Amino acid sequence: MTENEKAGAHRYLTTSEVAAYLRMKERKVYDLVRQGLIPSTKVTGKLLFPRDSVDLWVMNHLEGDQAPRHTAPPVLAGSQDPLLDWAVREAGADLAFLCNGSGDGVRRLLRDEATVAGLHVIDHATGNFNDPAHLGLSGMRDLVIIHWARRTQGLLVKPANPHGIRDLADLASPAVRVAHRQRGAGSDALFRSLLEHLEITASELNLAPYASLSEDDLALSIREGEADTGLAVEAAARRHGLDFIPLHQEVFDLAMRRRVYFEPQVQRLMTFARSERLHARAESMGGYDISHLGEIRFNA
């Protein structure tokens, strides 16, 4: 196996491997690292280069520096994720939050009103998450989707579960008030998909009068007695002292234009995302599988 073939077989490349992969001298690689021009991370003092990110970096340069600079504001739109919220702040990523659901994130990404969109939208027909065609993003010729985490979605209930809720079928009781997300939110799409499998429609439920606009809003509505249960991630239940009934594993991804991936805000976030601190935080929050965090799921 040649050095290039060995490099292509690993998710993370060493300095010598990335030099061989890019056909340049190691000294040049170190220069690029010092200038912050090539995506890299340090693990126990050793430089490593995520191969998918290096491939993106190469493609971005092949497109030419003459391409117009991306002018969208440094905004993280789309769906809220507790671990992502924490990571953006801790990384000093300088991204403003405008999280009003996955559907809103898609619209803002298309209109260049946000640089990054958090998405977890299920395709009812296939059961797949965040398919660009299903999202209406297939027309973006520079779209990149980066995997963030697999999350456990389930029902949030008050401590000791006073209504004895065990699964979605129990939500059909008129005595159970159900918190819900706004239409277009990824959680709402998943909720309706899960109900559909049980041949239950949302109109049959005793829904709260107003939609919750985030995972935290939904958890608060249950904690404060406005609702008895609702679908959200396990991390939201833990954060607000609620009990949790797991139902489904979903995929949460970050969508952006290719050039945005190399902007300082996103690079700071992705570098921090590979740290031991983030892994420890995900473990303490609960309900996260971040074993594939940072992998490129789609590259137009």
C-alpha positions in Angstrom: 0.0 0.0 0.0 1.4 3.4 -0.9 1.7 6.3 1.5 -1.3 8.0 -0.2 -3.4 4.9 0.1 -2.5 4.5 3.8 -3.5 8.2 4.4 -6.8 7.7 2.6 -7.6 4.7 4.9 -7.6 6.6 8.2 -10.0 9.2 9.5 -7.2 11.2 11.1 -3.9 11.8 9.4 -0.5 12.5 11.0 1.7 15.3 9.7 3.8 13.0 7.5 0.6 11.3 6.2 -1.1 14.6 5.3 2.1 15.8 3.6 2.1 12.7 1.5 -1.6 12.9 0.9 -1.3 16.5 -0.3 2.1 15.9 -2.0 3.9 18.7 -0.2 6.8 18.8 2.3 6.1 18.5 6.0 7.7 21.9 6.6 4.9 23.4 4.4 2.3 21.6 6.4 3.6 23.1 9.7 3.6 26.5 8.0 -0.1 26.1 7.1 -0.9 25.0 10.7 0.9 28.0 12.2 -1.1 30.3 9.9 -4.4 28.5 10.8 -5.0 27.7 7.1 -5.4 24.0 7.3 -7.9 22.2 9.7 -6.0 20.3 12.4 -6.2 19.4 16.1 -3.7 18.4 18.8 -4.1 15.2 20.8 -1.6 14.6 23.6 0.7 17.1 21.9 0.5 15.4 18.5 -0.9 17.1 15.4 -3.7 15.3 13.7 -5.6 16.2 10.6 -9.3 15.1 10.0 -9.1 13.6 6.5 -12.7 14.7 5.6 -11.8 18.2 6.6 -8.6 18.1 4.5 -10.6 17.0 1.5 -13.0 19.9 2.0 -10.0 22.2 2.3 -8.6 21.0 -1.0 -11.9 21.3 -2.8 -12.4 24.8 -1.5 -9.1 25.9 -3.0 -9.8 24.2 -6.2 -13.0 26.3 -6.5 -10.6 29.3 -6.6 -10.0 32.4 -4.5 -11.9 34.4 -7.1 -15.2 33.1 -5.8 -17.2 35.8 -4.0 -16.8 35.8 -0.2 -19.8 34.5 1.8 -21.5 37.5 3.4 -24.1 35.9 5.7 -24.0 37.1 9.3 -22.3 34.8 11.9 -25.6 33.3 13.0 -26.3 29.7 14.1 -30.0 29.1 13.1 -32.2 26.0 12.9 -32.8 23.6 15.7 -31.5 24.0 19.2 -29.2 21.4 20.8 -28.0 21.7 24.4 -24.6 20.3 23.8 -24.1 22.6 20.7 -25.2 25.6 22.7 -22.6 24.9 25.4 -19.9 24.1 22.9 -20.4 27.4 20.9 -20.0 29.4 24.1 -17.1 27.5 25.5 -15.2 27.5 22.1 -15.6 31.3 21.8 -17.0 30.7 18.4 -18.7 34.1 18.2 -21.9 32.7 16.6 -25.2 34.4 17.5 -28.1 32.0 18.2 -31.3 32.2 16.2 -32.8 28.8 16.8 -36.4 28.6 15.7 -36.5 25.0 14.4 -34.9 23.1 11.5 -37.4 24.4 8.9 -36.5 28.0 9.8 -32.8 27.2 9.7 -33.1 25.8 6.1 -34.9 29.0 5.0 -32.3 31.2 6.6 -29.5 29.2 5.1 -31.0 29.5 1.6 -31.5 33.3 2.1 -27.9 33.8 3.4 -29.4 35.0 6.7 -27.3 32.5 8.7 -24.0 30.8 8.3 -24.8 27.5 10.0 -28.1 25.6 10.5 -28.7 22.8 13.0 -30.9 20.1 11.5 -32.6 16.9 12.6 -35.4 16.4 10.0 -36.7 12.9 9.4 -37.9 11.8 5.9 -41.1 9.9 6.7 -40.8 7.8 3.6 -37.3 6.5 4.2 -36.7 7.1 7.9 -33.4 8.9 7.0 -32.4 12.2 8.6 -31.3 15.4 6.9 -31.4 14.4 3.3 -30.7 17.5 1.2 -33.4 16.8 -1.4 -36.0 16.2 1.3 -34.9 19.5 3.1 -35.1 21.5 -0.2 -31.3 22.1 -0.1 -30.3 20.1 -3.2 -30.0 23.3 -5.2 -27.1 24.5 -3.0 -24.1 23.6 -5.1 -21.7 24.3 -2.2 -23.7 22.7 0.5 -21.8 20.8 3.2 -23.4 18.8 6.0 -21.3 18.0 9.1 -22.4 15.4 11.6 -22.8 16.6 15.2 -24.3 13.8 17.2 -26.8 11.0 17.5 -29.4 12.0 20.2 -31.9 10.1 22.2 -35.4 11.6 21.8 -38.2 10.6 24.2 -41.0 11.7 26.4 -40.3 14.2 29.2 -42.5 13.7 32.4 -42.5 15.1 35.9 -40.5 13.3 38.5 -42.1 10.0 39.6 -44.3 10.2 36.4 -47.6 11.0 38.1 -49.7 10.0 35.0 -47.9 6.6 34.6 -46.9 7.4 31.0 -45.0 4.5 29.4 -45.1 5.2 25.7 -46.7 7.4 23.0 -50.0 5.4 23.1 -50.6 6.8 26.6 -50.7 10.3 25.2 -54.1 9.7 23.6 -55.7 10.0 27.1 -57.7 13.3 27.4 -56.2 13.7 30.9 -52.7 14.1 29.6 -51.7 17.5 28.3 -49.1 17.3 25.6 -46.5 19.9 25.0 -45.4 20.2 21.3 -43.0 22.0 19.1 -43.9 24.4 16.3 -44.6 23.1 12.7 -41.3 22.9 10.8 -39.3 21.9 13.8 -37.4 18.7 13.5 -38.9 17.4 16.8 -42.4 18.1 15.5 -41.7 16.1 12.3 -40.3 13.2 14.4 -43.2 13.4 16.8 -45.8 13.2 14.0 -43.9 10.4 12.3 -43.9 8.3 15.5 -47.6 9.0 16.1 -48.3 7.9 12.5 -46.8 4.5 13.1 -49.3 4.1 15.9 -52.1 5.4 13.7 -52.6 8.3 16.0 -53.1 11.9 14.7 -52.0 15.0 16.6 -55.6 16.2 16.5 -56.5 13.3 18.8 -54.2 14.6 21.6 -54.9 17.2 24.3 -52.2 19.5 23.0 -51.0 22.6 24.9 -52.5 25.8 23.5 -49.1 27.2 22.4 -46.1 25.6 20.7 -42.8 25.4 22.5 -40.1 27.1 20.4 -37.1 25.1 21.8 -36.2 22.0 23.7 -35.7 24.1 26.9 -39.1 25.8 26.4 -40.8 22.4 26.2 -39.1 21.1 29.3 -40.0 24.2 31.2 -43.6 23.9 30.2 -43.7 20.5 31.8 -41.7 21.5 34.9 -44.0 24.5 35.5 -47.2 22.4 35.1 -48.4 23.8 31.7 -48.2 20.3 30.2 -47.7 16.8 31.5 -45.4 15.4 28.8 -43.8 16.1 25.4 -41.1 14.9 23.0 -37.6 16.2 23.5 -34.0 15.1 23.9 -32.7 13.4 27.0 -30.3 16.3 27.8 -33.2 18.7 28.2 -34.9 16.3 30.6 -31.8 16.1 32.8 -31.1 19.8 32.7 -34.6 20.6 34.0 -34.9 17.7 36.6 -37.5 15.7 34.7 -37.8 12.0 34.1 -37.3 10.6 30.7 -38.8 7.8 28.6 -36.5 7.0 25.6 -38.2 6.4 22.3 -36.0 7.0 19.3 -32.4 7.7 18.1 -32.1 10.6 15.7 -29.3 12.4 13.8 -28.4 16.0 14.4 -26.2 17.7 11.8 -24.8 21.1 10.9 -25.4 22.5 7.4 -23.4 25.3 5.9 -21.8 26.5 2.7 -18.4 25.0 1.9 -16.5 28.2 2.4 -18.1 28.8 5.9 -16.5 25.6 7.2 -13.1 27.4 7.0 -14.3 30.6 8.7 -12.7 31.2 12.2 -16.0 30.8 14.0 -16.7 27.3 12.6 -13.1 26.2 12.9 -13.0 27.2 16.6 -16.1 25.2 17.2 -14.9 22.1 15.4 -11.5 22.2 17.1 -13.2 22.4 20.5 -15.6 19.7 19.5 -12.7 17.2 19.3 -11.6 18.0 22.8 -11.8 15.8 25.9 -13.9 18.5 27.6 -16.7 18.2 25.0 -16.7 14.4 25.3 -17.0 14.6 29.1 -19.8 17.2 28.8 -21.7 15.0 26.4 -21.4 12.1 28.8 -22.7 14.1 31.7 -25.6 15.6 29.7 -26.8 12.1 28.7 -28.4 10.8 25.5 -25.6 11.6 23.1 -23.5 9.5 20.8 -20.7 11.7 19.5 -18.4 8.9 18.1 -18.8 10.3 14.6 -18.8 14.0 15.4 -17.2 16.1 12.7 -17.6 13.6 9.9 -18.7 15.0 6.5 -22.1 13.5 5.7 -22.7 15.4 2.5 -20.4 17.5 0.3 -22.1 18.9 -2.9 
